[in-house]
Amino acid sequence: MKHVGLIRVAVGIAVATTLLGQRQESLPVKLPDGPAKPGFDIKRFSNLGNGWFQTFYPKKYESLRKALDQGQVSATTRLLVLETAAGRLALINDQMVFHHIAQGKAGGKDWMATF
């Protein structure tokens, strides 16, 4: 096992809802008025899937070592690891499969992950 350093695990509980058997329509997106930031290409924008998933907003962060020691995750738990302003953050793949998007604030800066 590799040394995990200061990776922190976002801890939360996913509330499952099912979309099985239902045709899901994308919700419209409200874009702000005004000029776009340089480099934004509206032709690449799509609202496909907007509203299909509930964004995961972690409220609690723990060190990966503590989460392993307390049995919240195992050594074989698959994690999505990203770099944030506060260091590495690990998101549990099984949660991300449900949510597909997670976001929060670390080191005073916003972060977002999609899966």
Rosetta silent file (secondary structure, phi, psi, omega in degrees, C-alpha in Angstrom):
SEQUENCE: MKHVGLIRVAVGIAVATTLLGQRQESLPVKLPDGPAKPGFDIKRFSNLGNGWFQTFYPKKYESLRKALDQGQVSATTRLLVLETAAGRLALINDQMVFHHIAQGKAGGKDWMATF
SCORE:     score description
SCORE:     0.000 S_00000001
   1 L     0.000  134.937  178.937    0.000    0.000    0.000 S_00000001
   2 L   -74.361  151.863  175.159    1.337    3.439   -0.885 S_00000001
   3 L   -64.997  129.788 -174.903    1.829    6.075    1.790 S_00000001
   4 L   -95.247   -7.855  174.735   -1.329    8.194    1.783 S_00000001
   5 L    56.508 -131.585 -174.595    0.094   11.296    3.437 S_00000001
   6 L   -99.268   25.704  178.139   -2.424   13.992    4.205 S_00000001
   7 L   -62.630  134.226  176.993   -5.263   12.740    2.039 S_00000001
   8 E  -111.922  145.916 -177.672   -8.568   13.547    3.656 S_00000001
   9 E  -104.833  130.309  173.517  -11.747   11.596    3.006 S_00000001
  10 E   -78.381  122.473 -175.544  -15.046   13.334    2.427 S_00000001
  11 E  -108.581  131.595  177.946  -17.513   11.542    4.656 S_00000001
  12 L  -169.959  171.236  179.801  -21.222   11.583    3.993 S_00000001
  13 L  -116.538  127.879  178.440  -24.315    9.507    3.467 S_00000001
  14 L   -88.154  132.721  174.139  -25.931    9.276    0.060 S_00000001
  15 L   -97.906  114.617 -172.570  -29.715    9.231   -0.039 S_00000001
  16 L   -84.539  138.864  168.419  -30.626    7.039   -3.004 S_00000001
  17 L  -129.626  150.366 -176.807  -33.449    7.715   -5.396 S_00000001
  18 L  -106.013  141.896  175.049  -34.158    5.547   -8.399 S_00000001
  19 L  -113.957    7.216 -176.304  -34.609    6.639  -11.987 S_00000001
  20 L   -60.092  133.081  177.255  -35.065    3.095  -13.288 S_00000001
  21 L    77.702    1.566 -179.537  -37.787    2.831  -15.870 S_00000001
  22 L  -113.561  138.507  173.344  -38.296    6.595  -16.084 S_00000001
  23 L   -85.271  119.862 -174.692  -37.338    8.834  -18.974 S_00000001
  24 L   -98.823  125.780  176.968  -35.511   11.715  -17.404 S_00000001
  25 L   -92.640  143.417  176.022  -35.633   15.143  -19.050 S_00000001
  26 L   -73.982  141.473  176.973  -32.777   17.595  -18.606 S_00000001
  27 L   -81.593  150.143  176.756  -33.638   20.748  -16.702 S_00000001
  28 L   -68.249  155.476  179.533  -33.016   24.107  -18.356 S_00000001
  29 L  -109.142  133.144  176.156  -29.918   26.021  -17.282 S_00000001
  30 L   -95.955  105.713  178.117  -30.102   29.663  -16.256 S_00000001
  31 L   -88.157  144.730  179.935  -26.948   31.315  -17.552 S_00000001
  32 L   -67.947  150.617  173.970  -25.988   34.719  -16.144 S_00000001
  33 L   -73.220  157.661  175.878  -26.450   37.826  -18.260 S_00000001
  34 L   108.234  173.740 -177.504  -23.367   39.626  -19.442 S_00000001
  35 L   -70.046  146.866  176.378  -20.242   38.758  -21.294 S_00000001
  36 L   -77.036  157.492  176.054  -18.704   35.333  -20.872 S_00000001
  37 L   -66.291  149.774  178.838  -15.234   34.947  -19.453 S_00000001
  38 L   -54.794  134.601  178.759  -12.484   34.805  -22.077 S_00000001
  39 L    95.916  -12.730  179.228  -12.163   31.318  -23.526 S_00000001
  40 L   -75.873  126.336 -178.598  -15.763   30.232  -22.849 S_00000001
  41 L  -115.069  104.493 -176.472  -17.216   28.635  -25.985 S_00000001
  42 H   -60.522  -23.862  179.345  -21.031   28.415  -25.832 S_00000001
  43 H   -67.639  -20.647  178.972  -20.972   25.870  -28.692 S_00000001
  44 H   -91.409   -6.132 -176.966  -19.362   23.374  -26.293 S_00000001
  45 L   -79.923  139.909  175.935  -22.020   23.923  -23.595 S_00000001
  46 L  -144.667  139.696  175.084  -24.701   21.291  -23.013 S_00000001
  47 L   -98.659   12.188  179.377  -27.366   20.957  -20.372 S_00000001
  48 L   -54.647  123.169  179.046  -27.693   17.223  -21.071 S_00000001
  49 L    87.091   -2.132 -179.910  -28.276   15.517  -17.733 S_00000001
  50 L   -61.435  123.663  179.293  -28.832   18.758  -15.812 S_00000001
  51 L    93.363   -1.538 -177.996  -30.947   17.894  -12.776 S_00000001
  52 L   -78.320  -27.272 -173.507  -30.483   14.120  -13.014 S_00000001
  53 L  -125.942  153.890  175.637  -28.172   13.798  -10.020 S_00000001
  54 L   -93.400  121.839  178.322  -27.925   15.275   -6.539 S_00000001
  55 L   -62.899  137.855  177.216  -24.628   17.072   -5.982 S_00000001
  56 E   -90.194  119.022  177.607  -22.659   15.695   -3.024 S_00000001
  57 L  -111.885   92.835 -179.491  -21.658   18.488   -0.633 S_00000001
  58 L   -58.315  134.878  178.846  -19.312   16.943    1.968 S_00000001
  59 L  -104.724  -18.731 -175.020  -19.871   18.442    5.419 S_00000001
  60 E  -136.026  138.983  178.016  -17.149   16.538    7.247 S_00000001
  61 E  -125.291  138.757  176.801  -13.576   15.658    6.323 S_00000001
  62 E  -132.424  157.949  175.105  -11.331   13.140    8.060 S_00000001
  63 E   -66.987  147.784  178.263   -7.819   11.942    7.475 S_00000001
  64 H   -61.004  -38.277  178.593   -7.678    8.797    5.371 S_00000001
  65 H   -58.101  -46.690 -179.661   -5.671    7.129    8.149 S_00000001
  66 H   -64.256  -42.497  179.218   -8.465    7.811   10.687 S_00000001
  67 H   -62.876  -38.403  176.089  -11.148    6.592    8.261 S_00000001
  68 H   -66.676  -47.327 -178.046   -9.138    3.387    7.699 S_00000001
  69 H   -62.221  -34.178 -178.452   -8.509    2.889   11.428 S_00000001
  70 L   -89.489    0.321  177.293  -12.203    3.367   12.270 S_00000001
  71 L    76.955   14.759  177.392  -13.344    1.016    9.502 S_00000001
  72 L   -72.413  -29.692  172.504  -15.205    3.702    7.530 S_00000001
  73 L  -136.414  155.490  177.559  -13.207    2.647    4.474 S_00000001
  74 L  -107.668  171.618  179.469  -11.087   -0.440    3.880 S_00000001
  75 L   -64.530  -16.888 -179.777   -7.718   -0.766    2.217 S_00000001
  76 L  -102.944    2.165  178.031   -9.561   -1.997   -0.891 S_00000001
  77 L   -64.916  128.839  179.254  -12.102    0.855   -1.056 S_00000001
  78 L   -80.221  130.648 -176.606  -11.827    2.539   -4.445 S_00000001
  79 E  -123.781  147.208  170.462  -11.225    6.277   -4.137 S_00000001
  80 E  -102.351  115.432 -175.714  -11.214    9.215   -6.511 S_00000001
  81 E  -107.548  131.976  178.718   -8.341   11.449   -5.359 S_00000001
  82 E  -132.852  158.900  178.489   -8.043   15.092   -6.398 S_00000001
  83 E   -93.863  130.398  175.591   -5.761   17.990   -5.573 S_00000001
  84 E  -124.195  176.508  178.391   -7.390   20.977   -3.832 S_00000001
  85 L   -61.435  -24.754 -179.393   -6.088   24.224   -2.381 S_00000001
  86 L   -98.817    5.244 -178.606   -5.881   22.440    1.006 S_00000001
  87 E   116.488 -168.338 -177.351   -4.169   19.297   -0.331 S_00000001
  88 E   -73.229  142.812  179.207   -5.358   15.943   -1.609 S_00000001
  89 E  -129.119  133.441  179.037   -8.991   14.945   -1.124 S_00000001
  90 E  -110.063  128.790  174.922  -10.352   11.419   -1.551 S_00000001
  91 E  -111.190  139.145 -177.951  -13.951   10.795   -2.579 S_00000001
  92 E   -75.063  124.091 -176.495  -15.413    7.307   -2.286 S_00000001
  93 H   -53.844  -42.303 -178.602  -16.114    5.933   -5.771 S_00000001
  94 H   -60.283  -35.315  175.624  -19.384    4.284   -4.692 S_00000001
  95 H   -69.931  -41.019 -178.782  -20.722    7.681   -3.568 S_00000001
  96 H   -67.422  -30.851  177.049  -19.534    9.325   -6.768 S_00000001
  97 H   -62.161  -35.387  177.053  -21.262    6.671   -8.884 S_00000001
  98 H   -76.538  -50.582 -172.922  -24.534    7.834   -7.323 S_00000001
  99 H   -81.603  -38.075 -177.625  -23.893   11.584   -7.235 S_00000001
 100 L    68.473  -15.894  177.824  -21.612   12.032  -10.287 S_00000001
 101 E  -146.969  138.255  176.217  -20.665   15.486   -8.986 S_00000001
 102 E  -137.028  147.212  177.087  -19.255   16.707   -5.682 S_00000001
 103 E  -153.079  156.327 -179.472  -18.217   20.151   -4.614 S_00000001
 104 E  -171.394 -161.062 -178.565  -17.034   22.016   -1.569 S_00000001
 105 E  -131.451  134.404  178.451  -14.507   24.470   -0.223 S_00000001
 106 E  -142.293  132.534 -179.942  -10.935   23.724    0.855 S_00000001
 107 L    59.278   30.746  179.734   -8.253   26.177    1.860 S_00000001
 108 L    76.466    6.218 -179.550  -10.716   29.016    1.206 S_00000001
 109 E  -124.657  145.119  178.587  -11.144   27.978   -2.447 S_00000001
 110 E   -71.825  147.689  172.442  -13.957   26.124   -4.169 S_00000001
 111 E  -133.977  157.273  177.116  -13.370   22.650   -5.629 S_00000001
 112 E  -149.033  141.941  176.513  -15.516   20.426   -7.808 S_00000001
 113 E  -132.458  139.104  174.922  -15.159   16.840   -8.995 S_00000001
 114 E  -122.978  154.300 -175.184  -17.210   15.008  -11.621 S_00000001
 115 L  -138.342    0.000    0.000  -17.336   11.300  -12.315 S_00000001
